[in-house]
Structures are given as C-alpha cells and as structure tokens.
Amino acid sequence: LGKLKTMKLKEFLKLIKAPIMILGSTIMIFSMISFFFGFQITLVKDLGVFTRAIYGIFYHLDLTHPFTIASLFMSFVILICSFTFFLMGWGDREKMKISSSQQGVMKFFSGVMMLLAIDEILNLKYQLGQNIEYLTGFLGGTELENLGYSWLILYLPAAFIGLFFFSLFFRKLIGSIRNARQRTFGYRYFTAVIILVPLYYLITLLRIYLIWMGNPVDILLYLEELSKLGMIYAVYGLVLKVSDNYNL
C-alpha cells in the first residue's frame, strides 16, 4: 500500500497496461460473440441458472449495453486519461516546455475527458438528444423520433474542433520525446486517434441514416463501439508515452 502511495503516474499507467489490454480484448471478443450468437440465449423461454449466468456474462461484456462491466471499463480508462491531462495542465510548464496557452488546452481536455467518462456510464448524450428533440420537434415523425440521436448536433462539431487542438498540441509533445522508439510509438497512437475519431462518427452517421431509411444494420452499432474502444486505448497509449517522457 505504501508503494502505491509513492508510485508515479507513469509507473501506474505501465502497471495497468496489461490488464487493460487483456480486459479490452476480452470485451471485444465477447461483444462480437454476443452479436453473432447471443440472440440464441434470448430466445430461450425458461432460463435456468447456468443459462442465466452465461447470459449475464455476455450482457456485461457487451459494449452496446449501458451500466455494465464493459461501460465501466471504458469509463475507467477515460478517467485515467483525464487525470493525465490534469497533471499536464497543472504541472510544471517549464519542465514540459509548453506554453501557457497549450497548458490551458490540457486543462480543457481534462474536463472534457471527465465528462466523457461520466457520459460513457450514464449515456447522457442520448438524454441530451431527447431533450433537444422534445424542445424543437427535430426528427419528429421519422424512424429516429425519441431515440436521442440529436446529440450529434452538438457533439460532432465539438469533436472535430477538439481533434484539431488535440493534433496541434500532441504533435509538439510527441516530437519532444527523447527516445526514438517511444517517439515512434507515440506517433502511431496519435495517428490512430486522428483516424478513429472521424471513423467513429462516420459509422454512427451511417447507422443513423440506415435507421432513418427503415433498414437498420445491427452490426454497425458494434463496429461503432469497437472503434470507440480502439480510440480510447489509443489515447491511453499516447498519454502513457508522454507521461513517461516527462516523468510524471
């Protein structure tokens, strides 16, 4: 316990890296199994104890359900990233060789990641979308009515503005990493984030369009969540490299 109290952030991030990869991979596998085979369990009328246990495991390791182990896992990883941004935002600016404006960006990202962690558990964005639709009548009379997808009106532009500032700031931080191998991995994680954020929203928009057309494709929901999981892991890997370089 005493060792944990004196452990630096970079050491903690390295300590939990393997469990995160193992649990993340498990969630990915169970989510896809749930999509392809899970429906067979729900068709059973009289669920026995064993069947209920199997169903519970698949349910809680399925990325598409709220209030589950999977959603708590993703929320935890986002919180870790938020805390790292917090240390960058309120840390030694001279040590990290960043400007006050760049440090302000990190403070902002710390708050954003905190909100995203809460949203991951509670699905607040869908509640926001439903409120927008209730107040404006937007999407009324369509297949999307009362589903809450109006959250994209606010989230989509905010995501791309945030991605712009994210790319500007982290490109500088990665470029200052002394170890060439670490710097290469940092750029790989950075590239993954830049690709996966637009991919996530592209899949989401495609899924919404197909629902609107009355032809929903269920696997798109899983692909959407898997791209989000990959995005979260890429951000985690990136902050791990940066925290190691700056000895946080």
TORROTI-484817 format. One line per 3 residues: their letters; for each residue x, y, z of N, C-alpha, C. Coordinates in nm, 4 decimals. Example, Ala and Ser with C-alpha at 12.3 -4.5 7.8 and 13.67 -1.06 7.14 Angstrom:
BEGIN
AS) 1.3190 -0.5690 0.7800 1.2300 -0.4500 0.7800 1.3200 -0.3300 0.7800; 1.2850 -0.2250 0.7080 1.3670 -0.1060 0.7140 1.2900 0.0030 0.7870;
REM end
This chain:
BEGIN
LGK) 0.0842 -0.1209 0.0000 0.0000 0.0000 0.0000 0.0870 0.1249 0.0000; 0.1961 0.1198 0.0794 0.2863 0.2336 0.0858 0.3531 0.2602 -0.0471; 0.3832 0.1514 -0.1202 0.4456 0.1653 -0.2516 0.3518 0.2317 -0.3503;
LKT) 0.2221 0.1983 -0.3414 0.1243 0.2584 -0.4306 0.1117 0.4078 -0.4074; 0.1274 0.4505 -0.2796 0.1152 0.5921 -0.2460 0.2269 0.6734 -0.3080; 0.3464 0.6132 -0.3229 0.4612 0.6848 -0.3769 0.4819 0.6587 -0.5258;
MKL) 0.3949 0.5795 -0.5860 0.4083 0.5436 -0.7266 0.3775 0.6630 -0.8163; 0.4614 0.6857 -0.9150 0.4386 0.7923 -1.0109 0.3317 0.7497 -1.1105; 0.2744 0.8501 -1.1785 0.1675 0.8214 -1.2737 0.2163 0.7288 -1.3845;
KEF) 0.3357 0.7537 -1.4361 0.3858 0.6714 -1.5463 0.4016 0.5257 -1.5027; 0.4403 0.5033 -1.3769 0.4543 0.3670 -1.3266 0.3183 0.3000 -1.3121; 0.2191 0.3775 -1.2677 0.0839 0.3240 -1.2547 0.0268 0.2894 -1.3920;
LKL) 0.0488 0.3776 -1.4912 -0.0002 0.3524 -1.6259 0.0618 0.2256 -1.6856; 0.1894 0.2045 -1.6574 0.2556 0.0832 -1.7059 0.2032 -0.0404 -1.6334; 0.1738 -0.0241 -1.5055 0.1247 -0.1366 -1.4251 -0.0100 -0.1870 -1.4756;
IKA) -0.0968 -0.0950 -1.5148 -0.2319 -0.1354 -1.5564 -0.2425 -0.1583 -1.7073; -0.1329 -0.1425 -1.7803 -0.1381 -0.1568 -1.9253 -0.1804 -0.2973 -1.9670; -0.1177 -0.3987 -1.9088 -0.1501 -0.5377 -1.9443 -0.2949 -0.5731 -1.9084;
PIM) -0.3413 -0.5418 -1.7839 -0.4827 -0.5693 -1.7531 -0.5794 -0.4984 -1.8465; -0.5467 -0.3752 -1.8856 -0.6337 -0.3016 -1.9776 -0.6401 -0.3717 -2.1126; -0.5255 -0.4167 -2.1621 -0.5228 -0.4856 -2.2908 -0.5990 -0.6169 -2.2844;
ILG) -0.5817 -0.6907 -2.1745 -0.6475 -0.8212 -2.1604 -0.7983 -0.8034 -2.1499; -0.8426 -0.7132 -2.0615 -0.9860 -0.6921 -2.0438 -1.0481 -0.6295 -2.1684; -0.9765 -0.5369 -2.2304 -1.0270 -0.4755 -2.3528 -1.0444 -0.5783 -2.4643;
STI) -0.9463 -0.6675 -2.4795 -0.9551 -0.7729 -2.5809 -1.0690 -0.8687 -2.5496; -1.0863 -0.9010 -2.4206 -1.1958 -0.9899 -2.3788 -1.3307 -0.9287 -2.4122; -1.3447 -0.7997 -2.3846 -1.4701 -0.7299 -2.4147 -1.4975 -0.7295 -2.5648;
MIF) -1.3934 -0.7067 -2.6444 -1.4098 -0.7089 -2.7899 -1.4576 -0.8454 -2.8374; -1.3956 -0.9508 -2.7870 -1.4311 -1.0871 -2.8288 -1.5732 -1.1216 -2.7877; -1.6081 -1.0931 -2.6615 -1.7421 -1.1264 -2.6125 -1.8494 -1.0427 -2.6819;
SMI) -1.8158 -0.9195 -2.7179 -1.9124 -0.8356 -2.7882 -1.9463 -0.8955 -2.9242; -1.8446 -0.9406 -2.9971 -1.8693 -0.9984 -3.1283 -1.9410 -1.1330 -3.1170; -1.9041 -1.2128 -3.0148 -1.9747 -1.3394 -2.9929 -2.1204 -1.3116 -2.9584;
SFF) -2.1426 -1.2098 -2.8772 -2.2786 -1.1725 -2.8389 -2.3603 -1.1338 -2.9611; -2.2976 -1.0633 -3.0547 -2.3696 -1.0233 -3.1760 -2.4062 -1.1442 -3.2617; -2.3099 -1.2336 -3.2814 -2.3326 -1.3457 -3.3725 -2.4124 -1.4607 -3.3105;
FGF) -2.3984 -1.4804 -3.1768 -2.4622 -1.5966 -3.1153 -2.5510 -1.5635 -2.9957; -2.5389 -1.4430 -2.9400 -2.6118 -1.4094 -2.8181 -2.7622 -1.4141 -2.8326; -2.8137 -1.3902 -2.9536 -2.9586 -1.3905 -2.9731 -3.0176 -1.5269 -2.9400;
QIT) -2.9388 -1.6345 -2.9529 -2.9903 -1.7680 -2.9258 -3.0268 -1.7835 -2.7788; -2.9529 -1.7159 -2.6914 -2.9813 -1.7234 -2.5477 -3.1124 -1.6521 -2.5164; -3.1352 -1.5373 -2.5810 -3.2560 -1.4598 -2.5515 -3.3823 -1.5302 -2.6003;
LVK) -3.3680 -1.6265 -2.6898 -3.4842 -1.6981 -2.7401 -3.5304 -1.8088 -2.6455; -3.4480 -1.8423 -2.5468 -3.4841 -1.9467 -2.4517 -3.5912 -1.8921 -2.3571; -3.7060 -1.9569 -2.3469 -3.8164 -1.9077 -2.2654 -3.7913 -1.9282 -2.1166;
DLG) -3.7500 -2.0463 -2.0781 -3.7273 -2.0776 -1.9367 -3.5773 -2.0850 -1.9108; -3.5218 -1.9747 -1.8647 -3.3776 -1.9688 -1.8417 -3.3415 -2.0378 -1.7113; -3.2523 -2.1354 -1.7180 -3.2026 -2.1991 -1.5986 -3.0920 -2.1171 -1.5358;
VFT) -3.0402 -2.1649 -1.4222 -2.9355 -2.0913 -1.3513 -2.8113 -2.0777 -1.4377; -2.7702 -2.1868 -1.5010 -2.6496 -2.1845 -1.5845 -2.6680 -2.0905 -1.7037; -2.7845 -2.0995 -1.7673 -2.8120 -2.0150 -1.8846 -2.8163 -1.8681 -1.8455;
RAI) -2.8758 -1.8393 -1.7278 -2.8790 -1.7010 -1.6794 -2.7384 -1.6483 -1.6541; -2.6536 -1.7349 -1.5991 -2.5153 -1.6939 -1.5717 -2.4414 -1.6622 -1.7020; -2.4587 -1.7482 -1.8028 -2.3952 -1.7254 -1.9322 -2.4476 -1.5970 -1.9951;
YGI) -2.5802 -1.5794 -1.9876 -2.6408 -1.4586 -2.0433 -2.5867 -1.3341 -1.9723; -2.5726 -1.3423 -1.8379 -2.5212 -1.2291 -1.7613 -2.3792 -1.1927 -1.8009; -2.2963 -1.2946 -1.8239 -2.1576 -1.2695 -1.8646 -2.1540 -1.1977 -1.9989;
FYH) -2.2304 -1.2508 -2.0951 -2.2331 -1.1889 -2.2275 -2.2891 -1.0474 -2.2217; -2.3914 -1.0282 -2.1399 -2.4535 -0.8960 -2.1290 -2.3540 -0.7935 -2.0743; -2.2828 -0.8298 -1.9685 -2.1937 -0.7339 -1.9029 -2.0629 -0.7124 -1.9784;
LDL) -2.0297 -0.8014 -2.0695 -1.9092 -0.7827 -2.1503 -1.9433 -0.7378 -2.2922; -2.0669 -0.6921 -2.3106 -2.1121 -0.6419 -2.4403 -2.1013 -0.4900 -2.4401; -2.0274 -0.4366 -2.5360 -2.0028 -0.2923 -2.5432 -2.1284 -0.2098 -2.5648;
THP) -2.2329 -0.2710 -2.6170 -2.3500 -0.1950 -2.6576 -2.4498 -0.1701 -2.5452; -2.4256 -0.2245 -2.4252 -2.5187 -0.2071 -2.3142 -2.4632 -0.1084 -2.2114; -2.5458 -0.0186 -2.1572 -2.5012 0.0732 -2.0506 -2.4997 0.0028 -1.9153;
FTI) -2.4348 0.0647 -1.8184 -2.4308 0.0149 -1.6801 -2.3769 -0.1291 -1.6722; -2.2733 -0.1575 -1.7475 -2.2145 -0.2917 -1.7477 -2.0653 -0.2830 -1.7174; -2.0029 -0.4005 -1.7047 -1.8575 -0.4061 -1.6841 -1.7862 -0.3389 -1.8005;
ASL) -1.8363 -0.3608 -1.9220 -1.7739 -0.3020 -2.0405 -1.7777 -0.1494 -2.0360; -1.8928 -0.0914 -2.0001 -1.9040 0.0548 -1.9949 -1.8213 0.1116 -1.8803; -1.8158 0.0400 -1.7672 -1.7337 0.0846 -1.6547 -1.5853 0.0789 -1.6911;
FMS) -1.5462 -0.0220 -1.7662 -1.4072 -0.0358 -1.8090 -1.3673 0.0831 -1.8960; -1.4498 0.1145 -1.9954 -1.4160 0.2259 -2.0836 -1.4154 0.3577 -2.0071; -1.5084 0.3728 -1.9143 -1.5125 0.4933 -1.8330 -1.3862 0.5066 -1.7484;
FVI) -1.3380 0.3943 -1.6931 -1.2166 0.3950 -1.6111 -1.0960 0.4401 -1.6930; -1.0812 0.3872 -1.8139 -0.9667 0.4239 -1.8980 -0.9736 0.5719 -1.9349; -1.0936 0.6218 -1.9648 -1.1093 0.7638 -1.9958 -1.0723 0.8498 -1.8746;
LIC) -1.1101 0.8064 -1.7547 -1.0759 0.8803 -1.6326 -0.9239 0.8857 -1.6120; -0.8563 0.7754 -1.6416 -0.7102 0.7729 -1.6308 -0.6491 0.8767 -1.7251; -0.6994 0.8823 -1.8472 -0.6515 0.9812 -1.9440 -0.6816 1.1228 -1.8951;
SFT) -0.7998 1.1409 -1.8364 -0.8374 1.2714 -1.7833 -0.7406 1.3165 -1.6744; -0.7030 1.2239 -1.5865 -0.6115 1.2575 -1.4783 -0.4731 1.2944 -1.5329; -0.4311 1.2254 -1.6395 -0.3028 1.2582 -1.7018 -0.3070 1.3979 -1.7618;
FFL) -0.4148 1.4299 -1.8308 -0.4311 1.5660 -1.8836 -0.4311 1.6683 -1.7703; -0.4900 1.6299 -1.6575 -0.4942 1.7190 -1.5410 -0.3524 1.7519 -1.4937; -0.2672 1.6498 -1.4851 -0.1288 1.6722 -1.4410 -0.0518 1.7587 -1.5405;
MGW) -0.0800 1.7391 -1.6697 -0.0146 1.8216 -1.7710 -0.0622 1.9666 -1.7614; -0.1909 1.9837 -1.7346 -0.2486 2.1175 -1.7294 -0.2072 2.1967 -1.6068; -0.1856 2.1265 -1.4953 -0.1498 2.1953 -1.3712 -0.0084 2.1625 -1.3249;
GDR) 0.0705 2.1018 -1.4147 0.2064 2.0634 -1.3790 0.3077 2.1731 -1.4054; 0.4346 2.1348 -1.4043 0.5457 2.2275 -1.4248 0.5567 2.2596 -1.5741; 0.5142 2.3790 -1.6117 0.5139 2.4164 -1.7529 0.6543 2.4242 -1.8107;
EKM) 0.7496 2.4720 -1.7322 0.8873 2.4833 -1.7792 0.9480 2.3453 -1.8036; 0.9148 2.2516 -1.7171 0.9670 2.1150 -1.7302 0.9165 2.0496 -1.8585; 0.7896 2.0749 -1.8919 0.7304 2.0139 -2.0100 0.7554 2.0956 -2.1363;
KIS) 0.8098 2.2160 -2.1189 0.8434 2.3032 -2.2317 0.7206 2.3321 -2.3192; 0.6116 2.3712 -2.2533 0.4901 2.4075 -2.3248 0.4482 2.5476 -2.2818; 0.3735 2.6138 -2.3678 0.3296 2.7499 -2.3387 0.2086 2.7477 -2.2456;
SSQ) 0.1749 2.8648 -2.1933 0.0597 2.8746 -2.1044 -0.0699 2.8427 -2.1792; -0.0770 2.8816 -2.3071 -0.1964 2.8512 -2.3862 -0.2095 2.7007 -2.4092; -0.0976 2.6333 -2.4325 -0.1004 2.4880 -2.4512 -0.1393 2.4181 -2.3211;
QGV) -0.0923 2.4727 -2.2107 -0.1293 2.4152 -2.0823 -0.2789 2.4365 -2.0571; -0.3317 2.5470 -2.1035 -0.4753 2.5709 -2.0921 -0.5550 2.4693 -2.1723; -0.5018 2.4284 -2.2884 -0.5669 2.3256 -2.3697 -0.5747 2.1952 -2.2917;
MKF) -0.4680 2.1628 -2.2184 -0.4675 2.0392 -2.1406 -0.5690 2.0440 -2.0268; -0.5846 2.1601 -1.9651 -0.6861 2.1756 -1.8609 -0.8248 2.1526 -1.9197; -0.8440 2.2065 -2.0383 -0.9726 2.1889 -2.1055 -0.9977 2.0410 -2.1365;
FSG) -0.8959 1.9731 -2.1902 -0.9114 1.8309 -2.2240 -0.9349 1.7464 -2.0997; -0.8779 1.7865 -1.9887 -0.9007 1.7141 -1.8639 -1.0483 1.7164 -1.8275; -1.1100 1.8341 -1.8386 -1.2523 1.8455 -1.8087 -1.3390 1.7709 -1.9083;
VMM) -1.3016 1.7780 -2.0370 -1.3782 1.7092 -2.1409 -1.3756 1.5586 -2.1195; -1.2578 1.5046 -2.0897 -1.2454 1.3604 -2.0686 -1.3239 1.3168 -1.9453; -1.3290 1.4018 -1.8443 -1.4081 1.3710 -1.7256 -1.5556 1.3584 -1.7614;
LLA) -1.6053 1.4529 -1.8410 -1.7445 1.4486 -1.8847 -1.7720 1.3260 -1.9718; -1.6774 1.2910 -2.0582 -1.6943 1.1737 -2.1440 -1.6972 1.0445 -2.0622; -1.6189 1.0409 -1.9540 -1.6187 0.9232 -1.8670 -1.7548 0.9051 -1.8006;
IDE) -1.8130 1.0159 -1.7549 -1.9462 1.0102 -1.6932 -2.0503 0.9708 -1.7977; -2.0380 1.0293 -1.9169 -2.1331 1.0008 -2.0246 -2.1276 0.8543 -2.0655; -2.0088 0.7945 -2.0605 -1.9928 0.6553 -2.1012 -2.0758 0.5620 -2.0137;
ILN) -2.0896 0.5951 -1.8870 -2.1666 0.5111 -1.7945 -2.3157 0.5426 -1.8038; -2.3494 0.6712 -1.8070 -2.4898 0.7127 -1.7940 -2.5600 0.7401 -1.9278; -2.4839 0.7378 -2.0393 -2.5427 0.7683 -2.1705 -2.6146 0.9034 -2.1699;
LKY) -2.5487 1.0041 -2.1144 -2.6102 1.1365 -2.1038 -2.6365 1.1994 -2.2398; -2.5555 1.1627 -2.3394 -2.5734 1.2253 -2.4706 -2.7093 1.1922 -2.5320; -2.7591 1.0714 -2.5063 -2.8901 1.0356 -2.5602 -3.0022 1.1102 -2.4865;
QLG) -2.9820 1.1329 -2.3567 -3.0795 1.2130 -2.2822 -3.0787 1.3568 -2.3327; -2.9591 1.4082 -2.3632 -2.9471 1.5428 -2.4205 -3.0174 1.5481 -2.5549; -2.9955 1.4458 -2.6379 -3.0587 1.4412 -2.7695 -3.2094 1.4373 -2.7601;
QNI) -3.2632 1.3601 -2.6656 -3.4079 1.3524 -2.6478 -3.4650 1.4864 -2.6027; -3.3918 1.5577 -2.5169 -3.4376 1.6906 -2.4729 -3.4391 1.7896 -2.5888; -3.3361 1.7822 -2.6743 -3.3314 1.8699 -2.7920 -3.4518 1.8431 -2.8824;
EYL) -3.4804 1.7146 -2.9024 -3.5931 1.6769 -2.9889 -3.7268 1.7168 -2.9270; -3.7372 1.7067 -2.7954 -3.8614 1.7442 -2.7270 -3.8870 1.8943 -2.7383; -3.7793 1.9741 -2.7263 -3.7941 2.1196 -2.7285 -3.8126 2.1746 -2.8694;
TGF) -3.7513 2.1084 -2.9684 -3.7512 2.1627 -3.1046 -3.8410 2.0862 -3.2012; -3.8800 1.9642 -3.1651 -3.9583 1.8826 -3.2576 -3.8740 1.8224 -3.3679; -3.7425 1.8340 -3.3549 -3.6499 1.7822 -3.4551 -3.6619 1.6300 -3.4651;
LGG) -3.6638 1.5777 -3.5865 -3.6753 1.4344 -3.6179 -3.8132 1.3767 -3.5852; -3.9073 1.4610 -3.5489 -4.0422 1.4139 -3.5198 -4.1073 1.3515 -3.6420; -4.1776 1.2409 -3.6242 -4.2450 1.1734 -3.7337 -4.1548 1.0863 -3.8188;
TEL) -4.0269 1.0713 -3.7797 -3.9335 0.9856 -3.8534 -3.9030 0.8610 -3.7713; -3.8275 0.7703 -3.8317 -3.7870 0.6479 -3.7624 -3.6939 0.6774 -3.6449; -3.6385 0.7985 -3.6414 -3.5428 0.8369 -3.5371 -3.6086 0.9096 -3.4205;
ENL) -3.7395 0.9263 -3.4254 -3.8093 1.0022 -3.3223 -3.7885 0.9406 -3.1838; -3.7538 1.0257 -3.0877 -3.7355 0.9881 -2.9461 -3.6179 0.8945 -2.9199; -3.5298 0.8745 -3.0187 -3.4130 0.7884 -2.9970 -3.2939 0.8662 -2.9409;
GYS) -3.2994 0.9978 -2.9484 -3.1962 1.0805 -2.8859 -3.0727 1.1059 -2.9694; -3.0785 1.0784 -3.0995 -2.9587 1.0950 -3.1816 -2.9266 1.2404 -3.2138; -3.0081 1.3313 -3.1675 -2.9798 1.4735 -3.1898 -2.8554 1.5204 -3.1142;
WLI) -2.8015 1.4354 -3.0265 -2.6774 1.4714 -2.9570 -2.5650 1.5020 -3.0560; -2.5741 1.4457 -3.1764 -2.4698 1.4684 -3.2765 -2.4612 1.6138 -3.3203; -2.5710 1.6861 -3.3082 -2.5713 1.8279 -3.3473 -2.4662 1.9052 -3.2676;
LYL) -2.4507 1.8697 -3.1414 -2.3527 1.9367 -3.0554 -2.2188 1.8635 -3.0521; -2.2234 1.7318 -3.0469 -2.1010 1.6543 -3.0296 -2.0125 1.6538 -3.1546; -2.0728 1.6462 -3.2713 -1.9934 1.6324 -3.3941 -1.9015 1.7515 -3.4194;
PAA) -1.9535 1.8756 -3.4207 -1.8606 1.9882 -3.4401 -1.7608 2.0025 -3.3258; -1.8071 1.9760 -3.2021 -1.7160 1.9860 -3.0873 -1.6029 1.8850 -3.0987; -1.6346 1.7646 -3.1483 -1.5333 1.6594 -3.1611 -1.4243 1.6988 -3.2598;
FIG) -1.4618 1.7581 -3.3718 -1.3626 1.7926 -3.4731 -1.2832 1.9176 -3.4355; -1.3459 2.0087 -3.3634 -1.2704 2.1230 -3.3111 -1.1691 2.0740 -3.2073; -1.2147 1.9846 -3.1186 -1.1252 1.9273 -3.0188 -1.0130 1.8483 -3.0822;
LFF) -1.0435 1.7746 -3.1892 -0.9417 1.6954 -3.2586 -0.8352 1.7851 -3.3206; -0.8771 1.9014 -3.3681 -0.7831 1.9974 -3.4269 -0.6819 2.0437 -3.3219; -0.7311 2.0871 -3.2057 -0.6411 2.1327 -3.1000 -0.5593 2.0173 -3.0422;
FSL) -0.6206 1.8999 -3.0359 -0.5513 1.7808 -2.9894 -0.4303 1.7508 -3.0788; -0.4509 1.7591 -3.2110 -0.3432 1.7284 -3.3049 -0.2306 1.8308 -3.2958; -0.2670 1.9583 -3.2805 -0.1651 2.0625 -3.2695 -0.0786 2.0425 -3.1457;
FFR) -0.1430 2.0137 -3.0339 -0.0703 2.0046 -2.9076 0.0138 1.8774 -2.8990; -0.0468 1.7640 -2.9300 0.0247 1.6386 -2.9113 0.1341 1.6164 -3.0144; 0.1214 1.6756 -3.1303 0.2300 1.6641 -3.2278 0.3581 1.7256 -3.1708;
KLI) 0.3411 1.8362 -3.0996 0.4573 1.9013 -3.0370 0.5119 1.8167 -2.9225; 0.4230 1.7625 -2.8388 0.4680 1.6815 -2.7265 0.5395 1.5557 -2.7721; 0.4846 1.4898 -2.8738 0.5468 1.3665 -2.9243 0.6819 1.3970 -2.9867;
GSI) 0.6902 1.5082 -3.0592 0.8164 1.5454 -3.1221 0.9280 1.5701 -3.0232; 0.8934 1.6024 -2.8976 0.9952 1.6300 -2.7967 1.0344 1.5060 -2.7161; 0.9731 1.3909 -2.7450 1.0103 1.2672 -2.6752 1.1524 1.2283 -2.7145;
RNA) 1.2371 1.2078 -2.6166 1.3792 1.1855 -2.6421 1.4079 1.0483 -2.7042; 1.3433 0.9449 -2.6535 1.3670 0.8094 -2.7015 1.3002 0.7901 -2.8382; 1.3808 0.7518 -2.9396 1.3285 0.7408 -3.0762 1.2194 0.6342 -3.0867;
RQR) 1.2371 0.5223 -3.0171 1.1388 0.4138 -3.0227 1.0069 0.4585 -2.9591; 1.0173 0.5256 -2.8438 0.8983 0.5764 -2.7765 0.8281 0.6809 -2.8620; 0.9080 0.7624 -2.9297 0.8518 0.8663 -3.0157 0.7757 0.8038 -3.1331;
TFG) 0.8304 0.6946 -3.1892 0.7633 0.6251 -3.2994 0.6292 0.5692 -3.2554; 0.6267 0.5056 -3.1359 0.5007 0.4529 -3.0828 0.4022 0.5658 -3.0537; 0.4556 0.6779 -3.0051 0.3695 0.7928 -2.9786 0.2996 0.8416 -3.1047;
YRY) 0.3747 0.8484 -3.2147 0.3149 0.8910 -3.3418 0.2125 0.7891 -3.3922; 0.2347 0.6610 -3.3643 0.1393 0.5582 -3.4060 0.0076 0.5742 -3.3306; 0.0161 0.5951 -3.1994 -0.1054 0.6170 -3.1210 -0.1755 0.7453 -3.1658;
FTA) -0.0960 0.8483 -3.1911 -0.1503 0.9760 -3.2368 -0.2263 0.9586 -3.3680; -0.1666 0.8864 -3.4630 -0.2302 0.8610 -3.5917 -0.3586 0.7814 -3.5748; -0.3563 0.6841 -3.4831 -0.4758 0.6032 -3.4579 -0.5912 0.6898 -3.4088;
VII) -0.5620 0.7851 -3.3195 -0.6671 0.8750 -3.2692 -0.7223 0.9594 -3.3829; -0.6345 1.0146 -3.4645 -0.6759 1.1007 -3.5757 -0.7657 1.0250 -3.6740; -0.7400 0.8944 -3.6915 -0.8201 0.8133 -3.7839 -0.9502 0.7666 -3.7187;
LVP) -0.9413 0.7225 -3.5928 -1.0556 0.6584 -3.5283 -1.1668 0.7562 -3.4883; -1.1326 0.8791 -3.4571 -1.2376 0.9759 -3.4214 -1.3317 1.0004 -3.5391; -1.2805 1.0353 -3.6600 -1.3726 1.0500 -3.7739 -1.4426 0.9187 -3.8097;
LYY) -1.3716 0.8048 -3.7961 -1.4317 0.6752 -3.8279 -1.5504 0.6466 -3.7371; -1.5355 0.6760 -3.6088 -1.6441 0.6544 -3.5128 -1.7691 0.7329 -3.5533; -1.7507 0.8600 -3.5869 -1.8659 0.9420 -3.6235 -1.9212 0.9039 -3.7608;
LIT) -1.8352 0.8583 -3.8500 -1.8817 0.8138 -3.9809 -1.9714 0.6912 -3.9671; -1.9294 0.5945 -3.8853 -2.0101 0.4749 -3.8627 -2.1415 0.5116 -3.7942; -2.1335 0.6031 -3.6972 -2.2546 0.6475 -3.6268 -2.3535 0.7116 -3.7228;
LLR) -2.3045 0.7999 -3.8097 -2.3922 0.8669 -3.9064 -2.4516 0.7669 -4.0050; -2.3724 0.6705 -4.0484 -2.4225 0.5680 -4.1403 -2.5313 0.4852 -4.0739; -2.5101 0.4486 -3.9487 -2.6095 0.3691 -3.8756 -2.7398 0.4471 -3.8587;
IYL) -2.7275 0.5767 -3.8254 -2.8455 0.6607 -3.8088 -2.9200 0.6769 -3.9414; -2.8450 0.6933 -4.0486 -2.9074 0.7067 -4.1810 -2.9868 0.5813 -4.2172; -2.9292 0.4642 -4.1894 -2.9978 0.3394 -4.2220 -3.1225 0.3199 -4.1355;
IWM) -3.1167 0.3638 -4.0103 -3.2364 0.3580 -3.9243 -3.3433 0.4506 -3.9805; -3.3034 0.5702 -4.0206 -3.3950 0.6685 -4.0786 -3.4619 0.6143 -4.2050; -3.3853 0.5351 -4.2825 -3.4381 0.4758 -4.4052 -3.5206 0.3509 -4.3775;
GNP) -3.5275 0.3104 -4.2490 -3.6045 0.1916 -4.2133 -3.5332 0.0616 -4.2407; -3.3992 0.0680 -4.2530 -3.3216 -0.0523 -4.2816 -3.2000 -0.0599 -4.1891; -3.2216 -0.0738 -4.0573 -3.1096 -0.0741 -3.9627 -3.0196 -0.1956 -3.9798;
VDI) -2.8904 -0.1747 -3.9569 -2.7919 -0.2824 -3.9634 -2.7268 -0.2919 -3.8256; -2.7601 -0.3985 -3.7520 -2.7198 -0.4092 -3.6117 -2.5685 -0.4110 -3.5914; -2.4957 -0.4704 -3.6858 -2.3511 -0.4836 -3.6650 -2.2822 -0.3477 -3.6623;
LLY) -2.3445 -0.2455 -3.7227 -2.2839 -0.1123 -3.7212 -2.2727 -0.0579 -3.5793; -2.3681 -0.0938 -3.4928 -2.3606 -0.0498 -3.3534 -2.2372 -0.1086 -3.2860; -2.2073 -0.2347 -3.3159 -2.0887 -0.2988 -3.2589 -1.9614 -0.2399 -3.3172;
LEE) -1.9609 -0.2132 -3.4459 -1.8433 -0.1515 -3.5081 -1.8205 -0.0111 -3.4528; -1.9286 0.0595 -3.4260 -1.9203 0.1928 -3.3665 -1.8546 0.1862 -3.2286; -1.9008 0.0920 -3.1467 -1.8455 0.0787 -3.0115 -1.7024 0.0271 -3.0132;
LSK) -1.6707 -0.0617 -3.1061 -1.5338 -0.1133 -3.1166 -1.4372 -0.0031 -3.1606; -1.4815 0.0834 -3.2506 -1.3959 0.1948 -3.2923 -1.3740 0.2908 -3.1755; -1.4761 0.3085 -3.0911 -1.4612 0.3939 -2.9731 -1.3647 0.3316 -2.8733;
LGM) -1.3725 0.1996 -2.8561 -1.2794 0.1315 -2.7665 -1.1363 0.1463 -2.8161; -1.1165 0.1302 -2.9474 -0.9833 0.1482 -3.0044 -0.9335 0.2903 -2.9867; -1.0223 0.3868 -3.0016 -0.9874 0.5277 -2.9842 -0.9443 0.5560 -2.8402;
IYA) -1.0181 0.5004 -2.7452 -0.9857 0.5199 -2.6041 -0.8499 0.4587 -2.5707; -0.8252 0.3381 -2.6228 -0.6966 0.2738 -2.5966 -0.5818 0.3525 -2.6607; -0.6042 0.4091 -2.7798 -0.5008 0.4881 -2.8467 -0.4656 0.6122 -2.7653;
VYG) -0.5676 0.6784 -2.7081 -0.5419 0.7949 -2.6230 -0.4642 0.7526 -2.4988; -0.5032 0.6377 -2.4412 -0.4318 0.5867 -2.3243 -0.2850 0.5600 -2.3574; -0.2599 0.4936 -2.4692 -0.1219 0.4655 -2.5093 -0.0426 0.5932 -2.5313;
LVL) -0.1089 0.6934 -2.5866 -0.0421 0.8209 -2.6124 -0.0042 0.8913 -2.4828; -0.0966 0.8986 -2.3882 -0.0650 0.9674 -2.2622 0.0386 0.8879 -2.1819; 0.0419 0.7562 -2.2018 0.1455 0.6747 -2.1360 0.2837 0.7149 -2.1862;
KVS) 0.3001 0.7296 -2.3155 0.4300 0.7672 -2.3715 0.4702 0.9078 -2.3275; 0.3730 0.9995 -2.3273 0.4036 1.1381 -2.2894 0.4381 1.1460 -2.1405; 0.3619 1.0763 -2.0547 0.3884 1.0808 -1.9114 0.5238 1.0176 -1.8795;
DNY) 0.5626 0.9160 -1.9552 0.6924 0.8519 -1.9338 0.8044 0.9484 -1.9714; 0.7872 1.0205 -2.0810 0.8905 1.1146 -2.1275 0.9096 1.2295 -2.0297; 0.7977 1.2798 -1.9727 0.8058 1.3931 -1.8823 0.8129 1.3522 -1.7358;
NL) 0.8274 1.2211 -1.7129 0.8495 1.1689 -1.5775 0.7402 1.2116 -1.4803; 0.6146 1.2015 -1.5247 0.5016 1.2425 -1.4397 0.4741 1.1404 -1.3314;
REM end
